Amino acid sequence: MAHLSGVFFSKTLARPVHYTAVLSNDNAGDTSSNPHYKRPAKSVYLLHGYSGCDTDWFTNAPLGDLANEYNVNFFMPCGDNSFYLDQKASGFQYAHYVGEEFVNYTRQTFGLSTDRNDTYIGGLSMGGFGALHTALMFPETFSKTLALSSALLVNGLKSMKKGEGNPVANYEYYEQMFGDLSKVADSDNNPEVLVRKLVESKSVIPDIYLACGTEDFLIGPNTAFKEFLDSLNVPVTFFTGPGIHDFVFWRAQLAAGLKWALGDE
């Protein structure tokens, strides 16, 4: 396992950006009998949550062990508190940064497979929302998405008024991230809208793994999103069980979701 920290200039964000990578290319063990090393390494883009950064996953999850066991490379961008969305107010294009620029940069820099079947995206909380939205916005790039405790807040934002907020942030923050809150439920910033467009155009839809703990404050919107996918006959794997909004749950579900993605269950 190799652990790298890097900086490069992002054109979509108009500034230098930091990222963390964990690679499987120097596994010190004997991989001759490991079937995962008889194929190209998979690339997994992992997104952090609100108030986090690119080092969160490496600090709190055994990425080195997972990289060595399954021959996967993890790449973690810093998405600030952006919900990984393009923002007209600021001009920052976080969706295109994660879904296009960062993927292309890492592919060129590390000689990665360019096959969508070798490319996954996942995340927790705000990053779970970002993983879903990014995969649905760029389905030609990502074949699978692992969305853990996803902050699927969009449908609840449409009733928020100026001067209001929630325990996370105020109206002005959400307006800058998502745009006009009275129209956000019907915009491309809503994963449900992207799913409907893919279904209507009969386009490929990434395989979806959802997971949320039964004691997590986001269990309601995650269950609702699963039911929405069911209503459109969009395949989804949904795990729920004891757990709150923390890395105890996310560590376990990253491992479980990775096994699901690799067909190693």
Steps between C-alpha positions, in 0.01 A plus 500: 500500500625845408359813664538827311398861560495728198419845370417606146337800335131453427357699211142431606565641849756759384751419776742237629321203654609230745429129473594176674565167326547142619642264237530123482797495262766406757329222693773332705305175529470207259220586256548204265193319635283810539247518212469878539856539370418317176306803374573875476483684831166664572489874570280611788437871551399564862329824604505646852211651691407851610782669698741228384795487262694263276680332791186386686463158339871417533503606866186309598481191279744217416547601139844339480365160600210529255730617219734205552225242539289603202752670267326836502639853494324763713498867401360762734447859385428791729149622425478765772134539611376510142266199486712426189275719285573763234420839649387792288540746788872434547593360160656195665418180311535226760290247308718533192812507716425163661320337208734608220813694587613301805427168330692603188790635707537181703464278194777684320726538803473143629439311174155376608249302300261725307226235490184605689474144629825562688386833642284543814403793720391502864460728796347570838230749601553808277743280308235228470275756333796606286577142400141443386471832320840470331441142385159593357640812333792308346365146447740447212789532750379314810353150497422475873430735788520432874287756683529481879267698729434732207395857579197484269363833618379641168128433535502650849663822385215613276296615801785689668452877515745788540599539862454128563752217514572167663763375747758485218467831319274792409283586200772708334747210507258257338399760243865546399561124481175390333362813331141626528360283780142537374608328178775266620278190519445524123860588411798290397635548852242243608617139442138399441483730197820348359362147550177588317696646208715187470194276515312705240797504262565130563858585591731287710451551875785427744439216745398648835586387854322692775567455870371687803476411868160465663597757767645744245308829467515449120326162494172659384626664178718197420202265531292739290766505227510120495120495461528759220746275313270202554210696350699542177630141504856626537707229671641595839665312783391651832651410836364623827576378848608628841720806465529875535670770294860402567807319371415181688214457253686645199808280543287186504289612206796607287634144530156350435433734208837424347431127518163565334661709223762233431252212510695358793211456743 
